[in-house]
Amino acid sequence: MSKLHSVKLNRDLCVGCTTCIQRCPTEAIRVRNGKAQIAENRCIDCGECIRICPHHAKSAVMDTLEDLGGTAFNVALAAPSLYAQFGPPATRGMVLAALGLLGFDAVYEVAQGAEIVTASTVAYVQEALSQGRRPLISSACPAVVRLIQMRFPSLVENLVPFDSPMEVTADLARRQLAAKTGLPQDKIGVFFISPCPAKRTAVINPIARSSSGVNGVIAISDLYPLILAGLEKMDAKTALQEGEKLLAAGSTGVRWAYTGGEAIALHTERYLAVDGIHNVIEILEEVENERLHDVDFIEANACLGGCIGGPLTVANRFSAHARQRAFVSRASDEAKKGRSGAVAAAAVTLQPWAELPPPNPAMQLDEDIVQAMQKYEQLKQIAARLPGLNCGACGAPDCEALAEDIVRGEAAETDCIFKLKERIRTVAAVMSELGEEMNRYAPHREDEPHDRP
C-alpha cells in the first residue's frame, strides 16, 4: 500500500469494468490483466474513483479512534462540513460536544482557521491585484493544488500561498493547548475529521511545508454513527450549554463548507466558484489559455457542492447545503446579538509559503525537451491510426491515452481490440494465401520420382 496516497484499490473486488478509468481526472488508472492499476505519480487523491466505482473496489485509507492512544492529550479538528451531516434538533455546539465524547480532550472548529485564512487572503488578494496579478486561485483544496502541479504547472504562481484551514487550526490548537496544559507540543495529538481522502494525503505528504501539524485524519463517515448515537443520548439542555462553549467561529468560517463560501468573504464581486474536479479542469484550461480576464479570484473545489459533497461524507449534498445555510444564518444572528464566540481572525497574520509547490512532471513524456517533442509527434501518429472510439476496452481511458502508453513502452497497438482484429484478419489472409500456394505446389511434389537406394 502506498505511503504517499490515501486512495487504495481492493483487487479482490475489482472486476476490471473500466468505470474508474473514464472518470479519473489525471488518467492515473489503467486496467491491466482484468484489474485496475493506480499510477502513484499521477494520483491526486480526489476520491472520484471512490465515488463512482460500482463495485466499491476503491476506498480511502484513513486513521481511526484507536490511533488516539499515542499521545497524552488529543484534540479533534471538526471540518465545517461535519455539522451539515446532522439535522435538527442538533446544533453546531451539540455536534461538537458529541464529538468530544469519543475520546478527545478538546475540540476545535476548523471554521476558526478558515476565518484566519480569509483575513490573510483578503489582504493578499488586494496587494496582488494592485500589481496586476490575476486571477488568484485558492489553495484550500489539496486535490486541486496537486492537479495544478501536474496538469497546469504554469498556474502554480497563481495559488494563494497560505496553508489550509486544517493546518492553521492545528497550529493554533497545538500552541494554545500546550500553554494551557503545560504539555510539550509533541505530546498533543491533533486529529482532523475529514470529508475526503485528499486531506489525509496532505498530512502524510504535505504541500509547501516540510511536515504537517496534524497527527491523523479520520473520515466523517466513520464517526457519523458514533456522533449520532451520542446526540441521541444527550440531555438537550446540558448538551446545548456545553456545546456553546466550544464555538469559536462565525458565519464566515462556517460558510466554507460549501461552494462559494470562501470567495464570498473576500469583498469582491469578481470571483468564480467552481466545484467538481472535471469542471475545475475546464476553468483552469481557460485560465491557462488566457481566456478569463474578468475574474480576480477562483475558488476551486474538487468535490461537487464543495466539502459537503466529499466522498467521505454521509448526507446528501443538497440537503447538507440547506442545513449548512441554516448554521451560517444562526452564526450570523449570534454575531449581531453580540453572543458570537468568533475569534478576531484579522489579528492573526499568516506567513506566505517559503516556496511554492513544485511542478509534478508525471505527465511529461521525457525530461529532455527534444526527446519529449519527438515522443509527442510519435504519440500523435499512433493516435491517428487508432479508431478514436475511446471505448476503454484497451484498459486506457481513450485512444490518445493508449497512444501515450505505447510511446512510454507500457502498451502495444494490439491492446486496442480493433487493431487486434485488424492484425488477426491480416494474419488470416496471409495464412490463406500461403495455404493456396502450398496446395498448388503439393501435386508437383507427388509426381516427382522418389530415388531409393
C-alpha positions in Angstrom: 0.0 0.0 0.0 1.3 3.5 -0.9 2.8 5.6 1.9 2.1 8.8 -0.1 -1.6 8.3 -1.0 -4.9 7.7 0.8 -6.8 6.0 -2.0 -6.4 2.3 -2.3 -7.6 -0.5 -4.6 -9.1 -3.8 -3.4 -8.1 -6.1 -6.2 -10.5 -8.8 -5.0 -13.5 -6.5 -5.5 -12.2 -5.1 -8.8 -13.8 -6.7 -11.9 -12.0 -4.5 -14.5 -15.1 -2.7 -15.6 -13.2 0.4 -16.7 -15.7 2.8 -15.0 -12.9 4.4 -13.0 -10.6 5.0 -15.9 -13.2 7.1 -17.7 -13.6 9.5 -14.7 -10.1 9.8 -13.3 -9.1 13.5 -13.9 -5.4 12.8 -14.3 -5.7 9.5 -16.2 -4.0 7.7 -13.3 -5.8 4.4 -13.6 -5.4 1.7 -16.2 -7.0 -1.8 -16.4 -4.3 -4.4 -17.0 -4.9 -8.2 -16.8 -8.5 -7.6 -15.8 -7.7 -5.4 -12.8 -7.4 -1.7 -12.2 -4.0 -0.2 -11.5 -3.3 3.2 -10.0 -0.2 5.1 -11.0 1.0 6.7 -7.8 2.8 9.6 -9.6 -0.4 10.7 -11.2 -3.0 10.1 -8.4 -4.2 13.3 -6.7 -6.4 11.5 -4.2 -9.5 13.4 -5.3 -11.7 10.4 -4.4 -13.5 10.5 -7.7 -12.9 6.7 -8.2 -14.2 6.0 -4.7 -17.3 7.9 -5.5 -18.1 6.2 -8.8 -16.8 2.6 -8.5 -19.9 0.4 -8.7 -18.1 -2.5 -7.0 -16.6 -0.5 -4.1 -13.2 -1.6 -5.1 -11.7 1.8 -4.3 -11.6 3.1 -0.7 -9.8 5.6 1.5 -7.1 4.6 3.9 -7.8 6.7 7.0 -6.9 6.9 10.6 -9.2 5.6 13.4 -10.0 6.3 17.0 -7.6 3.6 18.0 -4.8 5.9 17.0 -5.6 8.3 19.8 -3.6 6.3 22.3 -0.2 7.5 21.1 -0.4 11.0 22.7 -1.2 12.3 26.2 -3.7 14.9 25.1 -5.9 14.5 22.0 -7.8 17.3 20.1 -10.3 16.9 17.3 -10.5 19.4 14.5 -14.1 19.5 13.2 -14.4 20.3 9.5 -17.2 22.8 8.7 -18.8 20.2 6.6 -19.3 18.0 9.7 -22.2 20.0 11.0 -24.3 19.5 7.9 -24.4 15.7 8.4 -26.8 16.1 11.2 -30.3 17.7 11.0 -32.4 19.4 13.7 -32.5 19.5 16.6 -28.7 19.2 16.5 -26.8 22.4 16.7 -23.2 23.1 15.9 -22.4 23.1 19.6 -24.2 19.8 20.1 -22.3 18.2 17.3 -19.0 19.4 18.7 -20.0 18.2 22.2 -20.9 14.7 20.9 -17.6 14.6 19.0 -15.7 15.4 22.2 -17.3 12.3 23.9 -15.5 10.0 21.5 -12.2 10.2 23.4 -11.0 13.7 22.6 -9.8 16.0 25.4 -10.6 19.1 23.3 -12.4 20.1 20.2 -11.6 22.9 17.8 -13.6 24.2 14.8 -11.6 24.3 11.6 -14.0 27.1 10.6 -11.9 29.1 13.0 -8.8 28.5 10.9 -10.9 29.3 7.8 -11.6 32.8 9.1 -7.9 33.4 9.7 -7.1 32.3 6.2 -9.9 34.5 4.9 -8.5 37.6 6.6 -5.0 37.0 5.3 -6.3 36.2 1.8 -8.2 39.5 1.6 -5.0 41.4 2.2 -3.0 39.3 -0.2 -5.6 39.5 -3.0 -5.7 43.3 -2.7 -2.0 43.5 -2.9 -1.7 41.1 -5.8 -4.4 42.9 -7.8 -2.7 46.2 -7.3 0.3 44.6 -9.1 -1.9 43.3 -11.9 -1.7 39.6 -10.9 -4.9 37.8 -11.6 -6.7 35.5 -11.3 -5.6 34.2 -8.0 -6.6 30.6 -7.2 -7.5 29.2 -3.7 -5.1 26.7 -2.3 -7.5 25.3 0.3 -8.4 22.1 -1.7 -5.3 19.9 -1.7 -6.6 17.8 -4.7 -6.9 21.0 -6.8 -3.4 22.1 -5.8 -2.0 18.7 -6.8 -4.0 18.9 -10.1 -2.4 22.3 -10.8 1.1 20.9 -10.0 0.6 18.1 -12.6 -1.6 19.4 -15.4 -1.3 23.2 -15.1 2.2 23.8 -13.7 2.3 27.3 -15.2 -0.5 28.3 -12.8 1.3 27.4 -9.6 2.3 31.0 -9.2 -1.4 31.9 -9.2 -2.1 30.0 -6.0 -2.8 31.9 -2.8 0.3 30.9 -0.8 -1.2 30.1 2.6 -1.7 26.9 4.5 -5.1 25.3 4.5 -7.6 26.0 7.4 -6.8 22.5 8.7 -3.1 23.3 9.1 -3.8 26.8 10.5 -6.2 25.4 13.1 -3.9 22.6 14.0 -1.0 25.0 14.7 -3.3 27.3 16.7 -4.7 24.4 18.8 -1.3 23.0 19.5 0.1 26.3 20.7 -2.9 27.2 22.8 -3.3 23.7 24.4 0.5 23.5 25.1 0.2 26.8 27.0 -3.0 25.7 28.8 -1.9 22.2 29.8 1.9 22.7 30.2 2.5 19.7 27.9 5.1 19.8 25.2 3.6 20.3 21.8 4.7 16.9 20.6 2.6 15.3 23.3 -0.6 16.8 21.9 -2.3 14.7 19.2 -4.3 16.6 16.6 -6.8 14.7 14.5 -8.8 16.2 11.7 -12.3 14.9 11.0 -12.4 14.9 7.2 -14.8 14.8 4.3 -12.2 13.5 1.8 -9.0 11.4 1.5 -7.1 14.3 0.0 -6.8 15.9 3.4 -5.1 12.8 4.8 -2.7 12.8 1.8 -1.9 16.4 2.6 -0.9 15.3 6.1 1.3 12.3 5.1 2.6 14.2 2.0 2.4 17.9 2.9 2.0 20.7 0.4 4.5 23.6 0.7 5.7 22.6 4.2 8.1 20.0 5.5 5.7 18.4 7.9 2.1 18.6 8.9 0.8 19.9 12.2 -1.9 17.1 12.1 -1.2 13.7 13.6 -4.1 11.8 11.9 -7.2 12.2 9.7 -10.4 10.4 10.5 -13.3 10.1 8.0 -16.6 11.8 8.8 -18.3 8.6 7.6 -16.5 6.5 10.2 -17.5 8.8 13.1 -21.0 9.7 11.9 -22.8 6.7 13.6 -20.9 7.4 16.9 -21.7 11.1 16.9 -25.3 10.3 16.1 -25.6 7.9 18.9 -24.0 10.5 21.3 -26.5 13.1 20.2 -29.5 10.8 20.8 -28.3 10.1 24.4 -27.5 13.7 25.2 -29.6 15.8 27.5 -30.6 18.6 25.2 -30.1 21.5 27.8 -26.8 20.2 29.1 -25.5 19.5 25.6 -26.5 22.9 24.4 -24.8 24.6 27.3 -21.6 22.5 26.9 -21.6 22.8 23.1 -21.9 26.5 23.0 -18.6 26.8 24.9 -16.9 25.1 22.0 -18.0 27.6 19.4 -15.1 29.8 18.2 -16.0 30.6 14.6 -18.6 32.9 13.0 -20.6 32.7 9.8 -17.5 33.4 7.6 -15.8 30.2 8.6 -18.9 28.0 8.7 -19.7 29.0 5.2 -16.5 27.5 3.9 -18.3 24.1 3.8 -20.0 24.7 0.5 -19.1 26.1 -2.9 -18.7 29.9 -2.8 -18.3 30.1 0.9 -14.7 31.0 0.8 -15.0 33.5 -2.1 -18.0 35.4 -0.7 -15.9 36.8 2.2 -13.2 38.4 0.0 -15.0 41.6 -0.6 -15.0 41.3 -4.4 -17.7 40.5 -6.9 -15.2 39.4 -9.5 -14.9 35.9 -8.2 -15.6 32.5 -9.7 -16.6 29.5 -7.6 -16.3 26.1 -9.4 -16.9 22.6 -8.0 -16.4 19.1 -9.3 -12.9 18.2 -10.5 -13.8 18.0 -14.2 -15.4 21.4 -14.0 -12.3 22.7 -12.3 -10.2 21.4 -15.2 -12.3 23.3 -17.7 -11.9 26.6 -15.8 -8.1 26.1 -15.4 -7.8 25.4 -19.1 -9.5 28.8 -19.7 -7.0 30.5 -17.3 -4.0 28.8 -18.9 -5.2 29.9 -22.3 -5.7 33.4 -21.1 -9.4 33.5 -21.8 -10.5 34.5 -18.3 -9.8 38.2 -17.9 -12.8 39.4 -15.8 -12.1 37.3 -12.7 -9.9 38.2 -9.7 -10.2 35.1 -7.6 -11.1 31.5 -8.3 -12.4 29.2 -5.5 -12.0 25.7 -6.8 -13.3 22.6 -5.1 -12.6 19.0 -6.3 -16.0 17.8 -4.9 -19.4 18.7 -6.3 -21.0 21.1 -3.8 -17.7 21.7 -2.1 -16.6 19.8 1.0 -20.2 18.9 1.9 -20.1 16.7 -1.2 -16.9 14.9 -0.2 -16.7 11.2 -0.8 -16.3 10.5 2.9 -19.4 12.4 4.0 -22.8 10.8 4.7 -25.6 13.3 4.0 -26.9 14.1 0.5 -25.0 17.2 -0.6 -28.2 19.1 -1.4 -29.8 18.5 2.0 -26.4 19.2 3.6 -26.2 22.5 1.8 -29.6 23.5 3.1 -28.6 22.5 6.7 -25.3 24.4 6.4 -27.1 27.6 5.3 -29.1 27.3 8.5 -25.9 27.0 10.5 -24.5 30.0 8.7 -27.6 32.1 9.3 -27.6 31.2 13.0 -23.9 32.1 13.4 -24.7 35.4 11.7 -27.6 36.1 14.1 -25.5 35.3 17.1 -22.8 37.8 15.9 -25.5 40.5 15.5 -26.6 39.9 19.1 -23.1 40.1 20.4 -23.0 36.5 21.5 -20.7 35.1 18.9 -17.6 33.2 20.0 -15.8 34.0 16.8 -12.1 34.8 17.1 -10.6 38.0 15.9 -9.2 36.4 12.8 -7.8 39.7 11.5 -5.4 39.8 14.4 -3.6 36.6 13.2 -1.3 37.2 10.3 -0.3 34.2 8.3 3.1 33.9 6.6 3.1 33.0 2.9 4.8 29.8 1.9 8.5 29.9 1.8 8.4 28.2 -1.5 5.7 27.4 -4.0 4.8 23.7 -4.5 7.0 22.3 -7.3 5.5 21.1 -10.6 4.8 17.4 -10.8 6.4 16.1 -14.1 4.3 12.9 -14.1 2.7 13.8 -17.4 5.9 14.7 -19.2 6.9 12.3 -21.9 10.6 12.9 -21.3 12.8 15.1 -19.2 14.7 16.2 -22.3 12.6 18.7 -24.2 13.8 17.5 -27.7 13.0 13.9 -26.8 9.7 14.9 -25.4 8.7 16.6 -28.6 9.7 13.6 -30.7 7.7 11.3 -28.5 4.7 13.7 -28.7 4.9 13.5 -32.5 5.1 9.8 -32.3 2.1 9.8 -29.9 0.0 11.8 -32.4 0.9 9.5 -35.3 -0.1 6.4 -33.2 -3.4 8.1 -32.1 -4.2 8.9 -35.7 -4.0 5.2 -36.5 -6.3 4.2 -33.7 -10.1 4.2 -34.2 -10.8 7.2 -32.0 -13.8 5.5 -30.3 -12.5 6.0 -26.8 -14.3 2.8 -25.7 -11.8 1.9 -22.9 -11.7 -1.7 -23.9 -7.9 -1.5 -24.1 -7.7 -0.5 -20.4 -6.8 3.1 -21.1 -9.4 5.9 -20.8 -9.2 6.9 -24.5 -7.2 6.4 -27.7 -4.8 9.2 -27.0 -4.0 7.8 -23.6 -3.3 4.4 -25.2 -1.0 6.1 -27.7 0.8 7.7 -24.7 1.1 4.3 -23.0 2.6 2.8 -26.3 5.1 5.6 -26.5 6.1 5.0 -22.9 6.6 1.3 -23.7 3.7 0.3 -21.4 1.3 -1.0 -24.0 1.1 -2.1 -27.7 -1.2 -1.1 -30.5 -2.8 -4.6 -30.4 -4.1 -3.8 -26.9 -6.8 -2.0 -29.0 -9.3 -4.7 -29.9 -10.0 -3.1 -33.2 -6.3 -3.1 -34.1 -6.0 -6.7 -32.8 -8.9 -7.8 -35.1 -7.2 -6.0 -38.0 -4.0 -7.8 -37.2 -5.8 -11.2 -37.0 -7.5 -10.6 -40.3 -4.2 -9.7 -41.9 -2.5 -12.8 -40.5 -5.5 -14.9 -41.6 -5.3 -13.5 -45.1 -1.5 -14.2 -45.2 -2.1 -17.8 -43.9 -4.8 -18.3 -46.5 -2.5 -17.2 -49.4 0.2 -19.4 -48.0 -2.2 -22.4 -47.9 -3.2 -21.8 -51.5 0.5 -21.7 -52.6 1.1 -24.9 -50.7 -1.9 -26.6 -52.4 -0.7 -25.6 -55.8 2.8 -26.8 -55.0 1.8 -30.1 -53.4 0.7 -32.0 -56.6 4.0 -31.4 -58.3 5.8 -33.0 -55.4 3.7 -36.1 -55.8 4.8 -36.6 -59.5 8.5 -36.2 -58.6 10.4 -39.6 -58.7 11.5 -41.0 -55.4 15.0 -42.2 -55.5 15.6 -45.2 -53.3 18.9 -46.7 -52.6 
